[in-house]
Amino acid sequence: MMTFLHKNKAVGHRGFTLVELLVVSAIIGVLATMVVPSYRYFVLKTQITRAKAEIRSMEKDISAYTLEKGGLPTALTDLGRGVLLDPWKRPYEYSLVPVRMSATPLNTDFDLYSKGPDGASAVLLSDPTSLDDIVRASDGGYVGTAADF
């Protein structure tokens, strides 16, 4: 790197100008606005996948309990799963009496679901507050978001 002497001072070792810093900041801002939504979508998909896997696991535990004890557990604590929280830090919902419905009840045996990211739910899956719920339906034939059922 060449340095020139100007009035007994080395020239060529200077800092960034305000314009250069603003341009770099603008580029970083544009990249962040493109990356953050993708990252949030990835995190949401990961949380949904985890909730589906945990519901399937609890479903298997409920089946094993039913075979061993001759009846359905009254609560998830009977399985040792009462403290298990969904990816949004809320307990899973379990009901011996199937109450969740689309056009008909979702299950004939029991209901097991997560209220999803918003933490709100309704009896009908078509209700907007239920669309993000992760549900078990068709007596275990389906586990996924209520919107996709």
C-alpha positions as CSV (number, residue, x, y, z in Angstrom):
1,M,0.0,0.0,0.0
2,M,1.4,3.4,-1.0
3,T,1.5,6.2,1.5
4,F,2.1,9.7,0.5
5,L,3.6,12.3,2.8
6,H,1.5,15.4,3.1
7,K,2.7,18.1,5.4
8,N,4.7,15.5,7.4
9,K,1.7,13.1,7.8
10,A,1.1,9.8,6.2
11,V,-1.9,9.8,3.9
12,G,-3.6,6.6,2.9
13,H,-4.6,5.3,6.3
14,R,-8.0,6.8,6.6
15,G,-11.3,5.5,8.1
16,F,-14.6,4.9,6.4
17,T,-16.7,7.9,5.3
18,L,-20.2,8.4,6.5
19,V,-21.6,7.6,3.0
20,E,-19.7,4.2,3.0
21,L,-21.1,3.4,6.4
22,L,-24.6,4.3,5.3
23,V,-24.4,2.1,2.2
24,V,-23.1,-0.9,4.2
25,S,-25.9,-0.4,6.8
26,A,-28.5,-0.2,4.0
27,I,-27.2,-3.4,2.4
28,I,-27.2,-5.2,5.8
29,G,-30.8,-3.9,6.4
30,V,-32.0,-5.2,3.0
31,L,-30.4,-8.6,3.6
32,A,-31.9,-8.8,7.1
33,T,-35.4,-8.1,5.8
34,M,-35.1,-11.0,3.4
35,V,-33.6,-13.5,5.8
36,V,-35.7,-12.9,8.9
37,P,-39.0,-14.1,7.4
38,S,-37.3,-17.2,6.0
39,Y,-35.8,-17.9,9.4
40,R,-39.2,-17.5,11.2
41,Y,-40.9,-19.8,8.7
42,F,-38.2,-22.4,9.2
43,V,-38.6,-22.1,13.0
44,L,-42.4,-22.5,12.7
45,K,-42.1,-25.6,10.5
46,T,-39.6,-27.1,13.0
47,Q,-42.0,-26.5,15.9
48,I,-44.9,-28.0,14.0
49,T,-42.8,-31.1,13.1
50,R,-41.8,-31.5,16.8
51,A,-45.4,-31.1,18.0
52,K,-46.6,-33.8,15.5
53,A,-43.8,-36.2,16.6
54,E,-44.7,-35.7,20.3
55,I,-48.4,-36.3,19.6
56,R,-47.5,-39.5,17.8
57,S,-45.3,-40.6,20.7
58,M,-48.0,-39.9,23.2
59,E,-50.5,-41.7,21.0
60,K,-48.3,-44.8,21.2
61,D,-48.0,-44.4,25.0
62,I,-51.8,-44.2,25.3
63,S,-52.2,-47.3,23.2
64,A,-49.7,-49.2,25.3
65,Y,-51.4,-48.0,28.5
66,T,-54.8,-49.1,27.1
67,L,-53.5,-52.6,26.4
68,E,-51.8,-52.8,29.8
69,K,-54.6,-51.3,31.9
70,G,-57.7,-52.2,29.9
71,G,-58.8,-48.6,29.4
72,L,-57.7,-45.1,28.4
73,P,-55.7,-43.0,30.8
74,T,-57.7,-40.3,32.5
75,A,-54.9,-37.7,32.0
76,L,-51.5,-37.4,30.4
77,T,-50.0,-37.6,33.9
78,D,-51.1,-41.3,34.0
79,L,-48.5,-41.8,31.3
80,G,-45.8,-39.7,33.0
81,R,-46.3,-37.1,30.3
82,G,-48.3,-34.5,32.2
83,V,-45.4,-32.1,32.3
84,L,-44.6,-32.3,28.6
85,L,-45.0,-28.9,27.0
86,D,-45.5,-28.3,23.3
87,P,-43.0,-26.2,21.3
88,W,-44.8,-23.0,22.4
89,K,-44.4,-23.9,26.1
90,R,-48.0,-24.9,26.8
91,P,-49.3,-28.3,27.9
92,Y,-50.8,-30.6,25.3
93,E,-54.6,-31.0,25.5
94,Y,-56.0,-34.5,26.1
95,S,-59.7,-35.4,26.4
96,L,-61.3,-38.8,27.0
97,V,-64.5,-37.5,25.4
98,P,-63.8,-36.4,21.8
99,V,-65.1,-32.8,21.5
100,R,-63.0,-31.3,18.6
101,M,-65.0,-31.3,15.3
102,S,-64.8,-30.4,11.7
103,A,-68.1,-31.5,10.2
104,T,-68.1,-34.5,12.6
105,P,-66.1,-35.4,15.7
106,L,-62.4,-35.7,14.8
107,N,-62.0,-39.0,16.7
108,T,-64.1,-41.7,18.3
109,D,-61.6,-42.6,21.0
110,F,-59.9,-39.5,22.5
111,D,-58.7,-36.1,21.5
112,L,-55.0,-35.1,21.7
113,Y,-53.8,-31.8,20.4
114,S,-51.7,-28.6,20.8
115,K,-53.2,-25.2,20.6
116,G,-50.4,-24.2,18.2
117,P,-48.4,-20.9,18.0
118,D,-51.3,-18.6,19.0
119,G,-52.3,-20.6,22.1
120,A,-56.0,-20.1,21.2
121,S,-58.5,-22.8,20.1
122,A,-62.1,-23.5,19.5
123,V,-64.2,-26.7,19.2
124,L,-64.7,-26.3,15.4
125,L,-61.5,-26.6,13.3
126,S,-62.9,-24.2,10.8
127,D,-62.8,-21.4,13.5
128,P,-59.9,-19.1,12.7
129,T,-58.4,-19.5,16.2
130,S,-58.1,-23.3,15.5
131,L,-56.4,-23.3,12.1
132,D,-52.9,-23.4,13.6
133,D,-53.7,-26.1,16.1
134,I,-51.7,-29.4,15.7
135,V,-54.4,-32.1,15.9
136,R,-54.8,-35.8,16.0
137,A,-57.8,-36.8,13.8
138,S,-59.4,-39.8,12.2
139,D,-58.5,-41.9,15.3
140,G,-54.8,-41.3,14.6
141,G,-55.0,-41.5,10.8
142,Y,-53.9,-37.9,10.7
143,V,-51.7,-35.7,12.8
144,G,-51.0,-32.2,11.5
145,T,-52.3,-28.7,11.4
146,A,-56.0,-28.2,11.5
147,A,-55.8,-26.0,8.4
148,D,-54.5,-29.0,6.4
149,F,-57.0,-31.5,7.7
